[in-house]
Amino acid sequence: MKIQNRTFIISGGASGLGKSTALEIIKAGGYVAILDLSDEETGRALEKELGPLAKFFHCNVLKTESIAKAVQGTVDWIKETGKPLGGVVPAAGIGLPAATLDRNGNAFDMDQVDLVLGVNLRGTIDLIRQSVEHLAKVDPEGPDGERGVVIMVSSSSAFDGQYGQVSYAASKGAVASMALPMSRDLAKYGIRVVAIAPSLFTTALTAMMSDRVRKSLEASFIFPNRAGNPPEFSFLVKHIIENPMFNGAVIRIDGASRLSKL
Ligand SMILES: NC(=O)c1ccc[n+]([C@@H]2O[C@H](COP(=O)([O-])OP(=O)(O)OC[C@H]3O[C@@H](n4cnc5c(N)ncnc54)[C@H](O)[C@@H]3O)[C@@H](O)[C@H]2O)c1
C-alpha cells in the first residue's frame, strides 16, 4: 500500500519507536495523527517539529472515551486534508518490572498488573477496534483492494521474558497472539494485521534501565552487537505498510538476541 497521501494513527507517537514511525511516514509523504499522553504543550511543540503533515491529539489509551475523542479528531482532520486513513500503529506502551514474589515473599501488586495490561493490551485493542471502523470504509486501493494496515508492537519479552517481566511479557505475548486472528477478522475489509517484536531499542523506555540491565541485554545481541535504533524499527514499519504479503505475522527485529533470565 502506498504511504503517500494516506493518514496513519500512531499512539505513543510523541517518543521513541512511535515518533520514529511518524518521521518515517512523513518522509514518505504520509500524514500522521499522533495520540499520546503527553501534555498539549509538548504536543504543539511536536507538531511544530514534525510540520504540517502531523497533528497531535492528547489521548490516554486506558480510556475508551479518550481514544474515541482522538479518533474522531483524526477523522475530522482527514475531512480537512482529504488524505484517507491508511492504518494504525498502536505503539503506546509501558513497562513496570515487578517480581511475582518480592524479597520478602510478598506477591506483586495487582494495580501494577492492571496498568501494564491496560496500556499495552487493552489500549492496543481499543485503539485498533475504534480505528478500523473508519478504515473499513475507505475506498479500496490497487488490484488487491487493500484498505489499510494495523501494525502492533509486541516485544522479545513475548517469547523470552525476563525476571520481573510477568505483566509486560503477558501483555506483549497477548499482542503477538492477536496478529493472526485479527488478520482473519479483517481480511474481508482488505485490512492487514502484523505485530513487530523488537528486542532492546534505545528509547526513553529503555533509558530508565540500570547500567547492569542494559549491558546484560546488549550482550545478548548476536549481530550487530548493539541495541537497535528507532529508525531501524520504523524502516520495518514502512516496509510492512508497502508490502502486501506481510499479514498475520509476528516479526522479530532483534539482531538474533535471545533475552537471558537476568
Ligand atoms: N524500546 C524498546 O526496547 C522496546 C522493545 C520492545 C517493545 N517496545 C515497545 O515499543 C512501544 C514503544 O516504546 P518506546 O520504547 O518507544 O517507549 P517510549 O517511552 O519512548 O514511548 C512510549 C510513548 O507512549 C506514551 N504512552 C504511555 N502511556 C500512554 C497512555 N496511557 N496513553 C497514550 N500514550 C501513552 C508515552 O507518553 C510515550 O510517548 C511500547 O509498546 C514498548 O513496549 C519497546
PDBQT file of the ligand as one rigid body, heavy atoms in Angstrom, charges set to zero:
ROOT
HETATM    1  N1  LIG A 301      12.392   0.332  23.348  1.00  0.00    +0.000 N 
HETATM    2  C1  LIG A 301      12.417  -0.993  23.397  1.00  0.00    +0.000 C 
HETATM    3  O1  LIG A 301      13.480  -1.609  23.640  1.00  0.00    +0.000 OA
HETATM    4  C2  LIG A 301      11.180  -1.790  23.142  1.00  0.00    +0.000 A 
HETATM    5  C3  LIG A 301      11.320  -3.166  22.935  1.00  0.00    +0.000 A 
HETATM    6  C4  LIG A 301      10.176  -3.931  22.694  1.00  0.00    +0.000 A 
HETATM    7  C5  LIG A 301       8.940  -3.320  22.643  1.00  0.00    +0.000 A 
HETATM    8  N2  LIG A 301       8.844  -1.988  22.855  1.00  0.00    +0.000 N 
HETATM    9  C6  LIG A 301       7.503  -1.395  22.797  1.00  0.00    +0.000 C 
HETATM   10  O2  LIG A 301       7.507  -0.336  21.851  1.00  0.00    +0.000 OA
HETATM   11  C7  LIG A 301       6.490   0.603  22.195  1.00  0.00    +0.000 C 
HETATM   12  C8  LIG A 301       7.100   1.991  22.210  1.00  0.00    +0.000 C 
HETATM   13  O3  LIG A 301       8.051   2.044  23.255  1.00  0.00    +0.000 OA
HETATM   14  P1  LIG A 301       9.250   3.087  23.287  1.00  0.00    +0.000 P 
HETATM   15  O4  LIG A 301      10.470   2.323  23.617  1.00  0.00    +0.000 OA
HETATM   16  O5  LIG A 301       9.220   3.926  22.073  1.00  0.00    +0.000 OA
HETATM   17  O6  LIG A 301       8.852   3.908  24.601  1.00  0.00    +0.000 OA
HETATM   18  P2  LIG A 301       8.748   5.465  24.893  1.00  0.00    +0.000 P 
HETATM   19  O7  LIG A 301       8.609   5.559  26.368  1.00  0.00    +0.000 OA
HETATM   20  O8  LIG A 301       9.869   6.209  24.235  1.00  0.00    +0.000 OA
HETATM   21  O9  LIG A 301       7.386   5.895  24.183  1.00  0.00    +0.000 OA
HETATM   22  C9  LIG A 301       6.153   5.437  24.649  1.00  0.00    +0.000 C 
HETATM   23  C10 LIG A 301       5.123   6.528  24.429  1.00  0.00    +0.000 C 
HETATM   24  O10 LIG A 301       3.852   6.005  24.862  1.00  0.00    +0.000 OA
HETATM   25  C11 LIG A 301       3.169   7.052  25.519  1.00  0.00    +0.000 C 
HETATM   26  N3  LIG A 301       2.187   6.498  26.451  1.00  0.00    +0.000 N 
HETATM   27  C12 LIG A 301       2.422   5.798  27.597  1.00  0.00    +0.000 A 
HETATM   28  N4  LIG A 301       1.271   5.508  28.210  1.00  0.00    +0.000 NA
HETATM   29  C13 LIG A 301       0.282   6.014  27.422  1.00  0.00    +0.000 A 
HETATM   30  C14 LIG A 301      -1.136   6.049  27.535  1.00  0.00    +0.000 A 
HETATM   31  N5  LIG A 301      -1.769   5.510  28.592  1.00  0.00    +0.000 N 
HETATM   32  N6  LIG A 301      -1.842   6.643  26.555  1.00  0.00    +0.000 NA
HETATM   33  C15 LIG A 301      -1.208   7.219  25.495  1.00  0.00    +0.000 A 
HETATM   34  N7  LIG A 301       0.129   7.247  25.346  1.00  0.00    +0.000 NA
HETATM   35  C16 LIG A 301       0.859   6.647  26.307  1.00  0.00    +0.000 A 
HETATM   36  C17 LIG A 301       4.255   7.831  26.247  1.00  0.00    +0.000 C 
HETATM   37  O11 LIG A 301       3.815   9.148  26.584  1.00  0.00    +0.000 OA
HETATM   38  C18 LIG A 301       5.383   7.811  25.226  1.00  0.00    +0.000 C 
HETATM   39  O12 LIG A 301       5.330   8.936  24.369  1.00  0.00    +0.000 OA
HETATM   40  C19 LIG A 301       5.928   0.141  23.542  1.00  0.00    +0.000 C 
HETATM   41  O13 LIG A 301       4.756  -0.601  23.325  1.00  0.00    +0.000 OA
HETATM   42  C20 LIG A 301       7.021  -0.759  24.074  1.00  0.00    +0.000 C 
HETATM   43  O14 LIG A 301       6.523  -1.701  24.993  1.00  0.00    +0.000 OA
HETATM   44  C21 LIG A 301       9.923  -1.197  23.088  1.00  0.00    +0.000 A 
ENDROOT
TORSDOF 0
